[in-house]
């Protein structure tokens, strides 16, 4: 029998590979890195693709007399250190503790969000309400309750839905199989996003407008980025791009790839994906100082954002319901280690925020050292430049609790109330900013006065709680509590923050059957001054390998629920040694000032890092036009070949009102195989980035609009349309358009390639045959099919073959209608070939089945329509 995944065999391959490399000689030095990478990938492929011998099922084992697997044990949902830590922090009242812990041990309910800007938004809502909601209530109501599927009451427009079963139950239960397939398919094509409910909350408090420039500092895997893109696209006029953009950033290249893959479903020209350390995100400024930023209103002078989402890396214990391995891995040092990194990332976000802008700081952690302590430090450093907003009036249906005003810090088994209590040898590791210190600078947050905060901020904001009730709960006076601390025992040495941290929001699992989350909303009142900027220059030095470990994907030993969606939260292990190393190196840097380690990464908040870019010579700038300064990243080049652009515009009849010049970019230096379309706002940032010496490391941008084809059919245009960019370009095309009935449109989607003579409507086949070879667009004409066919008998126009469809709409109005369904095709020598990917074809077929009741044809029909090789691939 063939041995599968044999470690001895793998070892032999590794040894043989090493011997082969040694025999190569000098040539290996030139290409060893590439070959080594390919060899490693081959070994990984060996594990992935070798035949596996699956263990027998429990039933088969029992039938064989072996019984169930005796070695399997259910996950242990206990951690004494976890319980002790949060009991001391008093994140919930004593009488709630049992309910809190009970919910943490239950599987997390599945949730998803509908993309309101997608073309089939109404179809999906109708199918959920009329089909699945009714069927699931009748089939699984006994097992999962009456509201097995329901919209989340706090999410606007009923766009987010809650399921009374977990993702695992959704996969295993046969009664939920069709609904599970529905969710998978709609997620693949970008119509819905499967996302934890509490993870949807932070973008809602940004109050996004279509013209906002938004920065998502720690964006991967992209669910919140996708949510932000939905917001700027949702209210745009038909045929027009929003004036804003989303810049999504992540430190890890592989996670950037995941981010690009997930946001690609949006097909937007208003997105830029960058690859930087969030705490070192570049300025990209042409202005020498802040006063010059707005002198030239016609030209972007500096990279600033109206909104910043700062969803920082964290310990991730708020996701413990879906990541059972967290029970085993959790320790109190995880939050201590990440605290300084979180502060530096958030301060960088504030520096990049426009005056008057709003930033949301959030974590999926319950630890106050990662939450309230970070917010208090931001307010202390920023002084009067930033305020913490009270957003209790927003999303009133969302059950949230106010932030804590007092907490303790645990280090190596000892609890500390103030930094003075920390032993001398640990003071550089346990930082003053981790404590709710009452020490406050003159620049500190306005309105704090001499009052102390209420220590009992753990009561819930109920859904029906109004603003007045909230004020009564907190005894609020200008946002500062003055009531309950008067009765404190002064000998207890309890320290309370003087910042209005009750304005922060804590979401705890047992309030609304969710995960845990922390959110704080900050408003920038004025630019940061010199001393505040200097305060951000805190060295955070760790070895490169350790920094990368904080940001990479979960380890292979992670549990089945610990997926990429937990981001980098669950990767902090063995923190005490690194925390001590961090403190020692930080102390060393403060003493020496100039000491640097070649094997370490300097994580420094640098505000004025622009001059080097502004001093680039003209020759250097021309060179950068053809070669990216970032190793391994293709440059972003504006496509300026006017002859090609004119041929594209002429071939497809693209109206002059749709600007192509200056909006097409490519990532290849010699032969532009693909061209991407970028919005005006993205174009301005790309131009600014060129002028400052490509400080931004751009991994992806825009939407693919045109792609070079290799057909030999005699097409006069070297490029074809991409289906990804069709919805944007369709209202402006006046040539190469065919209008098909639902029957013929359905057949095109199902068989992908159809001979002209085999269309149901012979007139449509004649029109297709009369076109010159090359790319074209086929538009679905809804309405009465017989009326449609009668209209086709009218005298033909040069474009569509009729002037009126269904008695009301003309061709121009159909193309401008955002609900119009169209696909990209290729007119070959004797066939019409669909250039749409398989998931998108499946999506369109399901839409037609839902709208028109047209079912898939039989296998005999499929044999009648032969497939033509070469056009079976999507765009």
C-alpha positions in Angstrom: 0.0 0.0 0.0 1.3 3.5 -0.8 2.5 5.3 2.3 0.8 8.8 2.4 2.6 11.8 3.9 5.6 9.7 5.0 8.0 11.8 7.0 10.9 9.5 6.1 10.2 10.0 2.4 10.0 13.8 2.9 13.4 13.7 4.7 15.0 11.9 1.9 13.7 14.5 -0.5 15.1 17.3 1.6 18.5 15.6 1.7 18.5 14.9 -2.0 17.5 18.5 -2.6 20.5 19.7 -0.5 22.9 17.4 -2.4 21.5 18.7 -5.7 22.1 22.3 -4.7 25.7 21.6 -3.6 26.4 20.0 -7.0 25.1 23.0 -8.9 28.2 25.1 -8.2 28.6 28.7 -9.0 25.3 29.1 -10.9 23.4 28.4 -7.8 24.6 31.7 -6.3 22.7 33.6 -8.9 19.4 31.7 -8.8 19.6 29.9 -5.5 17.0 32.1 -3.8 14.4 31.5 -6.5 15.2 27.8 -6.8 15.1 27.5 -3.0 11.7 29.1 -2.9 10.4 26.8 -5.6 11.9 23.8 -3.9 10.2 24.8 -0.6 6.9 25.3 -2.4 7.3 21.8 -4.0 7.8 20.3 -0.6 4.7 22.0 0.7 2.9 20.8 -2.3 4.0 17.3 -1.5 2.2 17.5 1.9 -0.8 19.1 0.3 -1.4 16.8 -2.6 -0.1 13.4 -1.5 -2.8 10.8 -1.2 -4.2 10.8 2.3 -5.4 7.8 4.2 -8.4 9.1 6.1 -9.0 7.6 9.5 -12.2 5.5 9.7 -15.3 7.2 10.9 -16.7 6.5 14.4 -19.4 4.4 12.9 -17.0 2.3 10.9 -14.7 1.9 13.9 -17.6 0.8 16.0 -18.7 -1.7 13.4 -15.2 -3.1 13.3 -15.3 -3.5 17.1 -12.9 -0.7 17.8 -15.4 1.8 19.1 -14.9 5.6 19.0 -11.4 7.1 19.0 -10.4 6.9 22.6 -7.7 9.6 22.2 -10.0 12.4 21.2 -10.9 14.8 23.9 -13.2 17.8 23.7 -11.5 21.2 24.0 -11.0 22.4 27.5 -12.9 25.7 27.9 -11.2 26.6 31.2 -8.4 29.0 32.1 -8.0 30.0 35.8 -5.7 32.9 35.0 -8.2 34.3 32.5 -11.1 34.2 35.1 -8.9 35.6 37.9 -7.7 38.5 35.6 -11.1 39.7 34.5 -12.7 39.2 37.9 -10.1 41.6 39.3 -10.7 44.1 36.4 -14.4 44.0 37.1 -15.4 44.2 33.5 -18.9 42.9 34.5 -20.7 42.9 37.8 -20.4 40.0 40.2 -23.9 38.9 39.7 -23.3 38.7 36.0 -20.2 36.6 36.1 -21.7 33.2 35.7 -23.8 34.3 32.8 -20.8 36.0 31.2 -18.6 32.8 31.5 -21.5 30.6 30.3 -21.9 32.5 27.1 -18.1 32.5 26.5 -18.2 28.7 26.4 -20.9 28.6 23.8 -20.3 28.6 20.0 -20.5 32.0 18.4 -23.6 32.5 16.2 -22.9 33.0 12.5 -23.6 36.5 11.1 -23.3 38.1 7.6 -23.9 41.4 5.9 -25.5 42.2 2.6 -23.6 44.5 0.3 -26.2 47.3 -0.3 -24.2 48.7 -3.3 -24.3 45.4 -5.2 -26.5 45.1 -8.3 -28.7 42.3 -6.9 -29.2 43.7 -3.4 -33.0 43.7 -3.6 -33.1 40.1 -4.9 -31.0 38.9 -2.0 -33.1 40.7 0.6 -36.3 39.3 -1.0 -34.9 35.8 -1.0 -33.8 36.0 2.6 -37.2 37.4 3.8 -39.5 35.3 1.6 -37.7 32.0 1.1 -35.0 31.2 3.7 -36.5 32.9 6.7 -39.8 31.1 6.4 -38.3 27.7 5.5 -35.7 27.8 8.2 -38.3 28.8 10.8 -40.4 25.8 9.9 -37.5 23.3 9.6 -35.2 24.2 12.5 -37.3 26.3 14.9 -37.5 23.5 17.4 -33.8 23.2 17.5 -32.6 26.8 17.2 -35.7 28.8 18.3 -38.3 30.8 16.5 -35.9 33.5 15.2 -33.4 31.1 13.6 -32.5 33.9 11.2 -33.2 37.6 11.8 -31.8 41.0 10.9 -29.6 42.6 13.6 -31.8 45.4 15.0 -28.9 47.9 15.4 -27.5 47.7 11.9 -29.0 50.3 9.5 -31.3 49.1 6.7 -31.6 45.5 7.9 -28.4 44.7 6.0 -26.8 42.6 8.7 -28.3 39.2 9.7 -27.9 37.0 12.8 -28.2 33.2 12.8 -29.0 31.2 15.9 -26.5 28.6 14.9 -22.7 28.6 14.6 -20.7 28.3 11.4 -19.9 24.7 12.3 -23.5 23.9 12.8 -24.3 25.6 9.5 -21.9 23.2 7.8 -23.0 20.0 9.5 -26.8 20.3 9.7 -28.4 18.8 6.5 -31.5 21.0 7.0 -29.3 24.0 6.6 -27.4 22.7 3.5 -29.1 24.8 0.9 -28.8 28.0 3.0 -25.1 27.2 3.6 -24.6 26.9 -0.2 -26.4 30.2 -0.7 -24.1 32.0 1.8 -21.0 30.5 0.2 -22.0 31.5 -3.3 -23.1 35.0 -2.5 -19.9 35.5 -0.5 -17.8 34.4 -3.4 -19.2 36.9 -5.8 -19.2 39.8 -3.2 -22.9 40.1 -2.6 -22.6 39.3 1.1 -19.8 39.3 3.6 -19.6 36.7 6.3 -18.4 38.7 9.3 -18.7 38.6 13.1 -21.4 41.0 14.3 -19.3 43.1 16.6 -16.7 43.4 13.9 -19.3 45.4 11.9 -19.6 48.0 14.6 -16.5 50.2 14.3 -17.0 51.4 10.7 -20.6 52.5 11.6 -19.2 55.1 14.1 -17.0 56.7 11.5 -20.1 58.4 9.9 -18.7 57.9 6.4 -19.7 60.2 3.5 -19.2 59.4 -0.2 -16.5 62.1 -0.6 -14.4 61.1 2.4 -10.8 59.9 2.2 -10.6 56.9 4.6 -7.6 55.1 5.9 -7.9 51.6 7.3 -4.5 51.2 9.0 -4.6 47.5 9.9 -7.0 46.3 7.2 -6.5 42.5 6.5 -8.4 40.3 6.0 -10.6 43.1 4.6 -14.1 42.7 6.0 -14.2 46.2 7.5 -12.5 47.6 4.4 -15.2 46.1 2.2 -17.8 47.6 4.6 -16.2 51.1 4.2 -16.3 50.7 0.4 -20.0 49.8 0.6 -20.6 53.1 2.5 -18.9 55.4 0.0 -20.6 53.7 -3.0 -24.0 53.3 -1.5 -25.3 56.8 -2.0 -23.5 57.7 -5.3 -25.4 58.8 -8.4 -25.9 56.3 -11.1 -23.0 56.3 -13.6 -20.8 58.4 -11.3 -17.9 57.4 -9.1 -17.9 58.7 -5.5 -15.5 61.5 -4.7 -13.9 59.6 -1.8 -11.6 56.6 -1.5 -10.5 53.9 0.9 -6.8 53.3 1.5 -6.3 49.8 3.1 -3.0 49.0 4.7 -1.4 45.9 6.2 2.1 45.1 7.3 2.2 41.5 6.0 2.6 40.8 2.3 0.6 37.6 2.4 -2.2 39.3 4.4 -2.2 42.1 1.8 -2.8 39.4 -0.9 -5.8 38.2 1.2 -7.0 41.8 1.5 -6.8 42.3 -2.2 -8.6 39.0 -2.9 -11.5 39.9 -0.5 -11.9 43.5 -1.7 -11.6 42.5 -5.4 -15.2 41.4 -5.2 -16.3 45.0 -4.8 -14.9 46.0 -8.3 -14.2 49.5 -7.3 -11.9 52.2 -8.7 -11.8 54.0 -5.3 -9.4 51.6 -3.5 -5.7 51.6 -2.8 -4.0 48.7 -0.9 -0.6 49.5 0.7 2.0 47.4 2.5 3.5 49.4 5.4 4.0 49.2 9.2 1.0 51.0 10.5 3.0 53.0 13.0 5.4 54.1 10.3 2.8 54.9 7.6 4.4 57.6 5.4 3.3 61.2 5.2 3.7 61.9 1.5 3.7 65.7 1.9 4.9 68.4 -0.6 4.3 71.1 2.0 7.2 72.2 4.3 4.8 72.9 7.1 1.1 72.6 7.9 0.4 76.2 6.8 1.3 75.3 3.2 -1.0 72.3 3.0 -4.1 74.3 1.8 -2.3 77.1 -0.2 -2.9 75.3 -3.6 -6.4 74.0 -3.4 -6.2 72.6 -7.0 -3.4 70.2 -6.1 -3.1 67.7 -3.3 -0.2 68.8 -1.1 -0.3 66.2 1.7 -1.7 62.8 2.4 -4.5 63.3 5.0 -7.7 61.5 5.7 -11.2 62.5 6.7 -11.7 59.2 8.6 -9.2 56.7 10.1 -10.1 53.2 11.2 -7.5 52.0 13.7 -8.5 48.4 14.4 -5.2 47.5 15.9 -3.5 44.1 16.5 -4.5 42.8 19.9 -4.6 39.7 22.1 -7.9 38.8 20.7 -9.6 37.3 23.7 -12.9 38.8 22.6 -12.9 36.1 19.9 -12.6 33.3 22.4 -16.1 31.9 21.4 -14.9 31.1 17.9 -11.2 30.3 18.7 -11.3 27.7 21.4 -7.5 27.5 21.4 -7.5 30.9 23.0 -8.5 29.2 26.3 -5.2 27.3 26.3 -2.9 30.1 25.0 -4.3 33.1 26.9 -2.0 34.8 29.5 -2.1 38.3 31.1 1.2 39.3 29.4 -0.3 39.3 25.9 -1.9 42.7 26.3 1.1 44.2 28.1 3.3 43.4 25.2 1.1 44.9 22.6 0.2 48.1 24.5 3.0 50.3 23.2 2.5 49.1 19.6 -1.2 50.0 19.9 -0.4 53.4 21.2 2.1 54.1 18.4 -0.3 52.9 15.7 -3.1 55.0 17.0 -1.0 58.1 17.3 0.1 57.7 13.7 -3.6 57.5 12.8 -4.2 60.8 14.6 -1.3 62.4 12.8 -2.7 61.4 9.5 -6.2 62.6 10.4 -7.5 65.9 9.0 -8.6 68.6 11.5 -12.3 68.0 12.0 -11.9 64.3 11.1 -13.0 61.3 13.1 -10.9 58.3 14.1 -12.2 55.0 15.6 -9.9 53.0 17.8 -11.0 49.4 18.3 -9.9 46.0 19.4 -11.4 42.6 19.8 -9.9 42.4 23.3 -11.5 42.8 26.7 -8.2 43.9 28.4 -8.2 47.5 29.7 -4.5 47.7 29.1 -5.2 47.4 25.4 -8.3 49.5 25.5 -8.9 52.3 28.0 -5.2 52.6 28.8 -4.4 53.2 25.2 -7.2 55.8 24.8 -6.1 57.6 27.9 -2.5 57.8 26.6 -3.7 59.1 23.3 -5.6 61.9 25.0 -2.7 62.7 27.3 -0.2 62.9 24.3 -2.6 64.8 22.1 -3.8 67.3 24.7 -6.3 69.8 23.3 -5.8 68.6 19.8 -8.1 65.6 20.2 -11.3 64.9 22.1 -13.1 61.6 23.0 -16.6 61.8 21.6 -19.8 60.7 23.4 -21.6 58.6 20.7 -24.3 57.2 23.0 -27.0 58.7 20.8 -25.7 56.8 17.7 -26.9 53.3 17.0 -29.4 53.3 20.0 -30.4 49.7 19.4 -26.8 48.5 20.0 -26.3 47.3 23.6 -23.0 48.7 24.8 -21.4 49.5 28.1 -19.3 52.5 29.1 -15.5 52.2 29.4 -13.7 51.6 32.7 -12.2 54.4 34.7 -10.0 52.2 36.8 -8.1 49.0 36.3 -4.9 47.2 37.4 -1.9 45.9 35.6 -0.6 42.4 36.2 3.0 41.4 35.5 4.6 38.1 36.4 1.9 37.1 38.8 1.9 40.4 40.7 -0.9 43.1 40.6 -0.1 46.8 40.5 -2.4 49.7 40.9 0.1 52.5 40.0 3.5 52.6 38.2 5.1 53.5 41.5 4.3 50.1 42.8 6.2 48.3 40.0 9.6 47.0 41.0 12.6 49.0 39.7 13.8 46.2 37.4 10.3 46.0 35.7 9.6 49.7 35.2 10.9 49.8 31.7 8.6 46.8 30.8 5.4 47.8 32.7 5.0 51.3 31.3 3.3 54.3 33.1 0.8 54.6 30.2 -0.6 51.2 31.2 -2.1 52.6 34.4 -5.1 54.9 35.0 -2.8 57.5 36.4 -4.3 60.7 37.7 -1.2 62.6 36.7 -2.2 65.0 33.9 -0.4 67.6 31.8 -1.6 71.1 31.0 -2.3 70.1 27.4 -4.5 67.3 28.5 -8.1 66.7 27.5 -10.3 69.7 28.1 -13.3 69.5 30.4 -11.8 67.0 32.9 -11.6 69.5 35.8 -10.7 68.2 39.2 -13.3 65.4 39.3 -12.7 61.7 39.3 -14.6 59.2 37.2 -17.3 56.8 38.4 -15.8 53.5 39.3 -19.0 51.6 38.5 -19.2 51.9 34.8 -20.2 48.3 34.1 -23.9 48.8 33.8 -25.3 48.1 30.4 -26.7 50.8 28.0 -30.0 49.1 27.2 -31.5 49.5 23.7 -34.2 51.7 25.1 -31.9 53.9 27.2 -32.0 57.5 26.1 -29.4 60.2 26.6 -30.9 61.5 29.9 -30.9 58.0 31.4 -27.3 57.6 30.3 -26.3 60.8 32.0 -28.1 59.6 35.2 -26.2 56.4 35.1 -22.8 58.1 34.9 -23.7 61.2 37.1 -22.2 63.1 34.2 -21.0 66.6 34.4 -19.5 67.7 31.1 -18.7 64.1 30.4 -17.0 63.6 33.8 -18.5 61.6 36.6 -18.5 63.1 40.1 -20.8 60.9 42.1 -19.7 57.5 43.4 -16.0 58.2 44.0 -16.7 60.3 47.0 -17.5 57.2 49.0 -14.2 55.5 48.1 -11.9 54.5 50.9 -8.9 56.7 50.5 -6.6 54.0 52.0 -7.5 51.6 49.1 -5.1 53.5 46.8 -7.5 53.1 43.9 -6.4 55.3 41.0 -9.0 56.6 38.5 -8.4 58.1 35.2 -9.3 61.8 34.9 -10.2 61.4 31.2 -13.9 60.7 30.3 -13.3 57.1 29.4 -16.9 56.3 30.1 -17.4 57.6 26.5 -15.7 54.5 25.2 -17.8 51.5 24.4 -17.5 47.9 25.6 -19.5 45.2 24.0 -19.7 42.1 26.1 -20.9 38.7 24.8 -23.8 37.9 27.1 -25.6 41.2 26.4 -26.6 40.3 22.8 -25.1 36.8 22.2 -22.0 38.1 20.4 -18.3 38.4 20.7 -16.5 41.0 22.7 -15.3 44.3 21.3 -14.0 47.7 22.4 -14.6 51.0 20.5 -13.5 54.6 21.1 -14.4 57.5 18.8 -11.9 60.4 18.6 -12.4 63.8 17.0 -9.4 65.9 15.9 -9.7 69.6 16.9 -6.4 71.0 15.9 -3.0 69.9 14.4 -0.6 68.2 16.8 2.1 70.6 18.1 5.8 70.0 18.2 5.9 68.6 21.7 3.0 66.2 20.9 4.8 65.0 17.8 8.0 64.5 19.8 6.0 62.5 22.3 5.1 60.0 19.6 8.8 59.3 18.9 9.0 56.4 21.4 11.3 53.6 20.3 9.7 50.2 20.0 12.5 47.9 19.1 12.2 44.2 18.6 14.0 41.7 16.5 12.6 41.5 12.9 11.6 37.9 13.4 9.6 38.8 16.5 7.9 41.8 14.9 6.8 39.6 12.0 5.4 37.0 14.4 3.0 39.5 15.8 1.5 40.2 12.4 1.5 36.8 10.6 -1.4 34.4 10.2 -2.4 31.9 13.0 0.0 29.0 13.6 -0.8 25.6 12.1 -1.7 24.2 15.5 -4.6 26.7 15.8 -8.0 25.3 16.3 -10.6 24.9 13.6 -12.3 28.2 14.5 -9.1 30.2 14.6 -9.1 31.4 11.0 -7.5 34.3 9.2 -10.5 36.4 10.3 -9.0 36.7 13.8 -6.3 38.7 12.1 -3.0 38.8 14.0 -4.7 38.8 17.4 -4.0 35.2 18.4 -0.3 35.1 17.7 1.2 36.5 20.9 3.0 33.8 22.8 5.6 33.8 25.6 5.5 37.5 26.0 7.4 38.1 29.2 10.9 37.7 27.7 10.1 39.9 24.7 8.4 42.5 26.9 11.6 42.6 29.0 13.7 42.9 25.9 11.5 45.7 24.6 11.9 47.6 27.9 15.7 47.2 28.0 16.1 48.3 24.4 13.8 51.2 24.9 15.8 52.3 27.9 19.0 51.9 26.0 17.7 54.1 23.2 16.7 56.8 25.6 20.2 56.8 27.2 22.3 56.6 24.0 19.9 58.2 21.5 21.8 56.9 18.5 22.2 53.2 19.3 20.8 51.0 16.6 20.7 47.2 16.1 21.3 46.0 12.5 19.2 43.0 13.2 16.3 45.0 14.6 13.4 47.1 13.3 13.2 50.6 14.5 9.5 51.3 15.0 9.5 55.1 15.3 6.8 57.7 15.0 8.3 60.1 12.4 6.2 63.1 11.5 8.5 65.0 9.1 9.9 62.2 6.9 9.4 64.0 3.6 12.4 66.0 2.8 14.4 63.2 1.2 11.5 62.5 -1.2 11.3 66.2 -2.2 15.0 66.3 -3.0 14.8 63.6 -5.6 16.5 64.7 -8.8 14.8 64.8 -12.2 16.7 61.8 -13.4 15.8 59.8 -10.3 12.1 60.7 -10.8 12.2 59.5 -14.4 13.8 56.3 -13.4 11.1 55.7 -10.8 8.5 56.0 -13.5 9.7 52.7 -14.9 11.0 50.9 -11.9 9.5 50.8 -8.4 11.7 51.7 -5.5 10.0 48.8 -3.5 11.7 45.5 -4.1 9.3 42.8 -5.3 6.5 45.3 -6.0 5.6 46.4 -9.6 5.5 50.1 -10.2 2.3 52.0 -10.8 2.6 53.6 -14.2 0.1 55.9 -15.9 -0.8 54.5 -19.4 -0.1 57.4 -21.8 -0.2 55.8 -25.2 -2.7 58.1 -26.9 -3.0 56.0 -30.0 -4.1 52.9 -28.0 -6.5 54.9 -25.9 -8.1 56.5 -29.0 -8.4 53.1 -30.6 -10.2 51.7 -27.5 -12.5 54.8 -27.3 -13.3 54.5 -31.0 -13.8 50.7 -31.0 -16.3 50.7 -28.1 -17.8 54.1 -28.8 -16.8 55.4 -25.3 -18.2 58.9 -24.8 -15.9 61.8 -24.1 -17.7 62.4 -20.8 -16.0 59.3 -19.4 -12.4 60.3 -19.0 -9.8 57.6 -19.8 -6.7 59.9 -20.2 -4.9 60.1 -16.8 -7.2 57.4 -15.2 -5.6 54.3 -16.7 -2.7 52.7 -14.9 -0.6 49.6 -15.5 1.8 47.6 -13.4 4.1 46.4 -16.2 7.0 48.4 -17.5 7.2 47.1 -21.1 4.0 45.6 -22.3 0.7 46.8 -20.7 -1.2 43.5 -20.5 -3.8 44.9 -18.1 -5.0 48.4 -17.6 -6.7 49.4 -14.3 -9.1 52.4 -14.0 -8.7 54.7 -11.0 -11.0 57.4 -9.7 -10.0 61.1 -9.6 -9.3 60.8 -5.8 -7.0 57.8 -6.3 -5.3 59.5 -9.3 -4.4 62.5 -7.1 -2.7 60.3 -4.5 -0.8 58.4 -7.2 0.5 61.7 -8.6 1.4 62.9 -5.1 3.2 59.6 -4.5 5.3 60.1 -7.6 6.3 63.6 -6.6 7.5 62.5 -3.2 9.6 59.6 -4.5 7.1 56.7 -4.2 6.9 56.7 -0.4 3.8 54.6 -0.6 4.3 50.9 -1.3 1.2 50.3 -3.4 0.2 46.6 -3.6 -3.0 47.1 -5.6 -5.3 49.9 -6.8 -8.3 50.5 -9.0 -10.4 48.1 -11.0 -9.3 46.1 -14.0 -10.9 47.7 -17.1 -9.1 46.5 -20.2 -6.9 43.5 -21.0 -4.8 42.7 -24.0 -6.1 39.8 -26.0 -4.2 37.3 -28.1 -6.9 36.5 -30.6 -6.1 36.1 -34.3 -9.6 36.8 -35.5 -8.6 40.1 -37.0 -9.9 42.4 -34.3 -8.9 46.1 -34.9 -8.6 46.8 -31.2 -5.7 45.2 -29.2 -7.7 45.3 -25.9 -10.9 43.7 -24.7 -13.2 44.8 -21.8 -12.9 43.2 -18.4 -16.1 42.1 -16.7 -14.9 43.6 -13.4 -15.0 47.1 -14.9 -18.1 46.7 -17.1 -20.6 48.1 -14.6 -18.6 51.3 -14.4 -18.1 51.7 -18.2 -21.5 50.5 -19.5 -23.4 53.8 -19.3 -20.8 55.4 -21.6 -20.5 52.7 -24.3 -22.3 53.4 -27.6 -20.9 50.6 -29.9 -20.4 46.9 -29.8 -23.6 46.3 -27.8 -26.2 43.6 -28.4 -29.5 43.2 -26.6 -30.6 39.6 -25.8 -33.9 38.1 -24.6 -33.8 36.3 -21.3 -33.8 32.9 -23.1 -30.8 33.6 -25.3 -29.0 35.4 -22.4 -29.5 32.4 -20.2 -28.2 30.0 -22.9 -25.1 32.2 -23.4 -24.4 32.0 -19.6 -25.1 28.3 -19.4 -23.1 27.0 -22.5 -20.5 29.9 -22.7 -20.1 29.3 -26.5 -23.0 29.3 -29.0 -23.0 29.3 -32.8 -24.8 32.2 -34.4 -27.4 30.0 -36.0 -28.3 28.3 -32.7 -29.8 31.3 -30.9 -33.6 31.1 -30.2 -34.0 34.5 -31.7 -32.6 34.4 -35.2 -32.5 38.2 -35.4 -30.1 38.3 -32.5 -27.9 35.7 -34.2 -27.9 37.8 -37.3 -26.9 40.9 -35.4 -24.1 39.0 -33.7 -22.9 37.7 -37.0 -22.9 41.2 -38.5 -20.5 42.5 -35.9 -16.8 42.7 -36.7 -14.7 40.2 -34.7 -13.7 41.2 -31.3 -15.0 42.1 -27.8 -18.6 43.1 -27.4 -21.3 43.6 -24.7 -24.5 41.6 -24.4 -27.3 43.2 -22.4 -30.3 41.4 -21.0 -33.6 42.9 -22.0 -36.3 42.2 -19.4 -40.0 42.3 -20.0 -42.4 40.5 -22.2 -40.3 38.3 -24.6 -42.9 38.4 -27.4 -43.1 42.2 -27.3 -39.3 42.3 -27.4 -39.2 40.1 -30.5 -41.8 42.2 -32.2 -39.8 45.3 -31.5 -36.8 43.7 -33.1 -38.6 43.7 -36.4 -38.5 47.5 -36.5 -35.8 49.2 -38.7 -32.3 48.6 -37.3 -30.2 51.4 -35.7 -26.4 51.2 -36.1 -26.2 50.1 -32.5 -29.1 48.2 -30.9 -31.6 47.2 -33.6 -34.5 49.0 -32.0 -35.5 52.3 -30.5 -37.9 51.2 -27.8 -38.0 48.2 -25.6 -41.0 47.0 -23.7 -42.8 50.1 -24.8 -41.0 52.4 -22.4 -37.2 52.2 -22.0 -34.9 53.3 -24.8 -31.3 52.0 -25.2 -29.7 54.9 -23.4 -31.9 54.6 -20.3 -31.3 50.8 -20.1 -27.5 51.3 -20.1 -27.7 53.9 -17.3 -30.0 51.8 -15.2 -27.8 50.3 -12.4 -30.0 47.2 -12.3 -29.3 46.3 -15.9 -27.6 43.0 -16.4 -24.8 42.8 -19.0 -21.9 40.5 -19.8 -18.6 40.7 -21.8 -18.5 38.4 -24.8 -16.2 37.7 -27.7 -17.5 37.6 -31.2 -15.5 34.9 -32.8 -15.5 33.5 -36.4 -18.8 31.7 -36.0 -19.6 31.8 -32.4 -20.4 34.1 -29.5 -18.2 33.4 -26.4 -18.9 34.5 -22.9 -15.9 36.1 -21.1 -17.2 35.8 -17.5 -15.7 33.8 -14.6 -17.5 30.7 -13.4 -18.7 32.1 -10.1 -20.1 35.2 -11.8 -21.8 33.1 -14.4 -23.4 30.9 -11.7 -24.5 34.1 -9.9 -26.2 35.5 -13.0 -27.9 32.1 -13.8 -29.4 32.1 -10.3 -30.6 35.7 -10.7 -32.4 34.7 -14.0 -33.9 31.6 -12.4 -35.2 33.8 -9.5 -36.5 36.6 -11.8 -37.8 34.7 -14.8 -38.1 31.1 -13.6 -35.7 29.9 -16.3 -34.2 26.6 -15.3 -31.0 25.1 -16.5 -31.3 23.0 -19.7 -30.8 19.2 -19.8 -27.6 17.4 -20.6 -28.9 16.6 -24.1 -29.2 20.3 -24.8 -25.6 20.8 -23.6 -24.4 18.3 -26.2 -26.1 20.4 -28.8 -23.9 23.4 -28.0 -20.3 22.5 -28.4 -17.7 24.4 -26.4 -14.9 26.2 -28.2 -11.5 25.8 -26.6 -9.8 29.1 -25.7 -12.9 31.0 -24.6 -13.8 28.9 -21.6 -11.9 31.1 -19.2 -13.4 34.1 -17.4 -12.0 37.5 -17.4 
